[in-house]
């Protein structure tokens, strides 16, 4: 009697497992980008503690070992996933200054920062979570220090602030005024009964406050003329 052949069909009532995506011919940069993209999506949907590396690997189409290889585990992955949006926005602000748009005043800078919050509304809370839990320490942002120094130099060139003005403090004021507004919106709404126009009014006041730390363009012209006359 011939042996019975096993059927390859899936038994009734049981679905076949979903095919796992693979890295294919991805190089290192593409694999890291795929992992970070999947991590960003999972963080947004489930929160930092709502998923494991196995689920992340399935989402990104990579092996568990590759995640450890490139990030050293979930902690390293979360650090990089939360740092990258900040780094991308820093690059956009740098480009704004390099194009000369910041010479018109602080308006374009604030518009860029508020637009970043609209693109990624959950990021401010995730950033606050990372800072408050001690996950995001100073070393996480070490690679951003050089672009920040470049930004400070460009701001001094564009704003020509008086010598008594510390450009670091002005930049910190712009950063906290925008991040804080997004983070504390529920509290602001409860305390001040704000309406739909409040953000516009708030931005106008922040622009006016930051503008106080700039040398007015008319004064710069007078100073240049005085220098020419002395010569």
C-alpha positions as CSV (number, residue, x, y, z in Angstrom):
1,X,0.0,0.0,0.0
2,X,1.5,3.3,-1.0
3,X,2.1,5.8,1.8
4,X,-0.4,8.7,2.0
5,X,0.9,12.0,0.8
6,X,0.5,15.0,3.1
7,X,-1.6,17.8,1.7
8,X,0.1,21.1,1.4
9,X,-3.3,22.9,1.7
10,X,-4.0,25.0,4.7
11,X,-6.5,23.3,7.1
12,X,-10.0,24.9,7.1
13,X,-10.5,27.6,9.7
14,X,-6.8,28.4,9.8
15,X,-5.3,31.3,7.9
16,X,-1.9,31.0,6.4
17,X,0.7,33.2,8.1
18,X,1.3,36.6,6.4
19,X,4.4,36.6,4.3
20,X,7.2,38.4,6.1
21,X,8.8,41.3,4.4
22,X,12.5,41.0,3.8
23,X,15.3,43.4,3.4
24,X,16.0,42.1,-0.1
25,X,19.0,44.0,-1.5
26,X,18.8,46.9,1.0
27,X,22.1,48.4,2.0
28,X,23.0,49.5,5.5
29,X,21.5,53.0,5.1
30,X,18.3,51.7,3.6
31,X,17.9,49.1,6.4
32,X,18.4,51.6,9.1
33,X,15.9,53.9,7.4
34,X,13.3,51.1,7.2
35,X,13.8,50.3,10.9
36,X,13.4,53.9,12.0
37,X,10.4,54.4,9.8
38,X,8.7,51.4,11.3
39,X,9.7,52.5,14.8
40,X,8.3,56.0,14.2
41,X,5.0,54.5,13.1
42,X,4.8,52.2,16.0
43,X,5.7,54.9,18.5
44,X,3.0,57.1,17.1
45,X,0.4,54.4,17.2
46,X,1.2,52.5,20.4
47,X,3.6,54.7,22.4
48,X,7.3,53.9,23.2
49,X,6.3,51.0,25.6
50,X,3.6,49.5,23.4
51,X,5.6,47.3,21.1
52,X,8.6,44.9,21.2
53,X,11.5,44.3,18.8
54,X,9.8,41.3,17.3
55,X,6.9,43.3,16.2
56,X,9.2,46.1,15.0
57,X,11.2,43.5,13.0
58,X,8.0,42.2,11.3
59,X,7.0,45.8,10.5
60,X,10.3,46.8,9.0
61,X,11.0,43.4,7.3
62,X,14.3,42.9,9.2
63,X,15.6,40.3,11.6
64,X,15.7,40.8,15.3
65,X,19.5,40.6,15.1
66,X,19.8,43.5,12.7
67,X,18.0,45.8,15.1
68,X,20.5,44.9,17.8
69,X,23.4,45.2,15.4
70,X,22.5,48.8,14.3
71,X,21.0,50.2,17.5
72,X,22.1,47.9,20.4
73,X,18.5,47.2,21.4
74,X,15.3,49.0,22.0
75,X,16.8,51.8,24.1
76,X,19.2,52.8,21.4
77,X,16.5,52.6,18.8
78,X,14.1,54.9,20.8
79,X,16.9,57.4,21.3
80,X,17.6,57.7,17.6
81,X,13.9,57.6,16.6
82,X,13.2,60.6,18.9
83,X,16.3,62.5,18.0
84,X,15.9,62.4,14.2
85,X,12.8,64.6,14.0
86,X,14.7,67.3,16.0
87,X,17.7,67.0,13.7
88,X,15.5,67.3,10.5
89,X,13.8,70.4,11.8
90,X,17.2,71.9,12.8
91,X,18.3,71.3,9.2
92,X,15.2,73.1,7.9
93,X,15.9,76.1,10.2
94,X,19.5,76.2,9.1
95,X,18.4,76.3,5.5
96,X,16.0,79.1,6.3
97,X,18.9,81.2,7.7
98,X,21.2,80.3,4.8
99,X,18.6,81.5,2.3
100,X,18.6,84.8,4.1
101,X,14.9,84.6,5.1
102,X,15.6,85.2,8.7
103,X,16.9,88.7,7.9
104,X,13.3,89.8,7.7
105,X,12.7,89.1,11.3
106,X,11.7,86.2,13.6
107,X,8.4,85.5,11.7
108,X,9.8,82.9,9.2
109,X,11.6,81.0,12.0
110,X,8.4,80.8,14.1
111,X,6.4,79.8,11.1
112,X,8.8,76.9,10.5
113,X,8.7,75.7,14.1
114,X,4.9,75.8,14.3
115,X,4.7,74.0,10.9
116,X,6.9,71.2,12.3
117,X,4.4,70.7,15.1
118,X,1.6,70.5,12.7
119,X,3.4,67.8,10.7
120,X,4.1,65.7,13.7
121,X,1.7,66.7,16.5
122,X,2.7,63.9,18.9
123,X,6.4,64.6,18.7
124,X,6.5,67.3,21.4
125,X,5.0,64.9,24.0
126,X,7.3,62.1,23.0
127,X,10.3,64.4,23.3
128,X,9.1,65.5,26.7
129,X,8.6,61.8,27.7
130,X,12.2,61.0,26.6
131,X,13.6,64.0,28.5
132,X,11.6,63.3,31.7
133,X,12.4,59.6,31.8
134,X,16.1,60.2,31.3
135,X,16.2,58.4,28.0
136,X,17.3,61.5,26.0
137,X,20.5,62.6,27.7
138,X,22.9,65.3,26.5
139,X,25.0,62.8,24.6
140,X,22.0,61.9,22.4
141,X,22.1,65.3,20.8
142,X,25.9,65.6,20.6
143,X,25.8,65.3,16.8
144,X,23.6,68.4,16.7
145,X,26.0,70.7,18.5
146,X,27.9,71.7,15.4
147,X,24.8,72.7,13.4
148,X,23.6,74.6,16.5
149,X,26.8,76.6,16.6
150,X,26.4,77.3,12.9
151,X,22.8,78.4,13.5
152,X,23.9,80.8,16.3
153,X,26.5,82.4,14.1
154,X,23.9,82.8,11.3
155,X,21.4,84.3,13.7
156,X,24.0,86.9,15.0
157,X,24.7,87.8,11.4
158,X,21.0,88.2,10.5
159,X,19.8,89.9,13.7
160,X,22.8,92.0,14.6
161,X,21.8,91.9,18.2
162,X,23.3,94.4,20.7
163,X,26.4,93.2,22.6
164,X,24.4,92.7,25.8
165,X,22.2,90.1,24.1
166,X,23.1,86.4,24.4
167,X,22.1,84.7,21.2
168,X,21.9,81.3,23.0
169,X,19.2,82.7,25.3
170,X,17.3,84.2,22.4
171,X,17.4,80.8,20.6
172,X,16.3,79.0,23.7
173,X,13.4,81.4,24.1
174,X,12.2,80.7,20.5
175,X,12.5,77.0,21.1
176,X,10.7,76.8,24.4
177,X,8.0,79.3,23.3
178,X,7.0,77.0,20.4
179,X,7.5,73.6,22.1
180,X,5.9,74.8,25.3
181,X,2.9,76.1,23.5
182,X,2.3,72.7,21.9
183,X,2.9,70.8,25.1
184,X,0.8,72.9,27.4
185,X,-2.2,73.5,25.1
186,X,-4.7,71.5,27.2
187,X,-3.6,73.6,30.3
188,X,-3.8,76.9,28.3
189,X,-7.3,76.0,27.1
190,X,-8.4,75.2,30.6
191,X,-7.0,78.4,32.2
192,X,-7.5,81.0,29.5
193,X,-10.6,79.8,27.6
194,X,-8.7,80.2,24.3
195,X,-10.4,80.4,20.9
196,X,-9.3,79.3,17.4
197,X,-7.5,82.6,16.9
198,X,-5.3,82.3,20.0
199,X,-2.4,80.7,18.3
200,X,-2.2,83.5,15.8
201,X,-2.3,86.1,18.6
202,X,0.3,84.1,20.6
203,X,2.7,83.9,17.6
204,X,2.4,87.6,17.0
205,X,3.4,88.4,20.6
206,X,6.3,86.0,20.4
207,X,7.5,87.6,17.2
208,X,7.3,91.0,18.9
209,X,9.2,89.7,21.9
210,X,12.0,88.1,19.8
211,X,12.2,91.2,17.6
212,X,13.2,93.2,20.7
213,X,16.6,91.4,20.6
214,X,17.4,92.5,17.1
215,X,19.1,95.7,15.9
216,X,16.5,97.5,13.7
217,X,17.4,97.6,10.0
218,X,17.1,101.4,10.0
219,X,19.6,101.7,12.8
220,X,22.0,99.4,10.9
221,X,21.8,101.7,7.9
222,X,22.6,104.7,10.1
223,X,25.6,103.0,11.6
224,X,27.0,102.0,8.2
225,X,26.6,105.6,7.0
226,X,28.4,106.9,10.0
227,X,31.3,104.5,9.4
228,X,31.5,105.6,5.8
229,X,31.5,109.3,6.8
230,X,34.3,108.7,9.4
231,X,36.4,107.1,6.6
